[in-house]
């Protein structure tokens, strides 16, 4: 546990992306720990049907890196009830502008392509899971 805490602290300080287990991420992936990596190209198709939680984040954002493992826990617990995705706002500014993302982290939960709920800042796993369950 101490090693994981140290790794996460160092990742926070030096902006090294990590996954929930504390391993340093070295390659870009389409999905990590059940979380879909969203881009301007796949965003509209992804949110079109069903419940989709999107975590808008950036690599330089400390709170975003703290929230990331929470989003991954939501993905593992929620299963097939919803799609959980992450969008790097620096790499995908078309979608970020479209949804008026001004503060990070921002989470928007969509249902059938319509934004239903928006959270700005840190959120608990329970808050996010409850919001998803309310849209079922």
N, C-alpha and C positions, 0 to 999 in steps of 0.2 A: 504494500500500500504506500509506503514511503517513497519507493522508486517511482510509482505512477504519479504521485503528487509532485515530486521533483521534476519529472519529465514535463508534466502539464505546466508547471510554473516556468520552466525554461522555455517551453513553446510559447507561452504568453509573452515573456520578455523579448524573445528573439523572433517572434512571428513565424515559428516553424509549424506548418500544419501537421496535426496528429490525428489519429483515429482514436476511438474510445478506449482501446487497450493501451494507449500510450505509445504505440509504434509510430515512428516518423513516416509520413506519407511522402513518397518520392515520385509518384507518377499520377497523372491525371486519370481518373476512372469514371465510367458511366454510372456506377453505383458503388457505394461504400457503406458497409454495415446496414444494408436495407434502405439506404437513403439514395434517391435518384439524383444525379447531377443534372441540373437543368441549364439550358442555354436559351438564347433568343430564338434559336431554330426549333427546339423541341417543346418550348413552353406552352404555346397555345394548344397543341395537340394533347399534351399531358393533362392540362387542367380542364379539358373539354367535358369529360364525363366522370362522374363520381365525386368523392370528397378528396381534396388534395391540399395538404399543408405545405407551404413554401416558406423556407427560411432564407431571407435575403441577407447576405453577409458580405464581408470583404476580409482579405487576408490580414490587413493592417488593424482590424477592429478587435481589440482585446475582449470586450464582452461577447462578441460573436464566437470567439474561440472557446470561451467558457460555456456558451449555450450549445455549442456543437454536440458534445456528448449527451446532453439532455435530449436533443432532437433525435439522436441515434437510439436512445432508450425508448423514446416514443415510437419510433419505427419498429423496433423489435417487439414492443408490447401490443401495438395496435394491429399488427398483422395485415390482413387483407381488407380491413375496414376502410382504409384510406391509403393513398399514395403520399409518401413523405419525400419532399425534394428540397434541394439547396441550390441557390443561385448566387454566384459571385457577381456582385453589382458592378465591380470594376471591369469585368470581362463581358458583361451583358447589359449595357446601358440602355438599349432600346426598351426592353421590358421594364427595367427599373424606372425609367422616365414615365412610361405608360401608366404604371401603378403608383406614381408619385412617392417613390421611396426616398425619403429625405434623411432619415435617421436609421442607424444600424445598432443592433439587429432589429429587423422588422419581420414579423411572421404574418402571412395572410393565409387564411383557410378559405378555399374555393369549394363551391358545390356546383357541379355541372357548368363550370366556366365563370360563375358569378362569385365575386368576392363577398364572403359572408361575415368574416370576422378578421380584425386586424389587431395585432399586438406589437407594441414598440418597447424594446428593452428586454431585460431578462424575464423569463417566465419559468414556472415550475413545470415539471413533467405532468403533474396532475391537472394543472390548468389546461394544458394543451390536449391531453387525452379527453378531459371533460368536454372541451369545445368540439372536438371531433365527434364524440359520442352524441352530442346534441344534434348534430347534422345528419345522423343516420336515419 
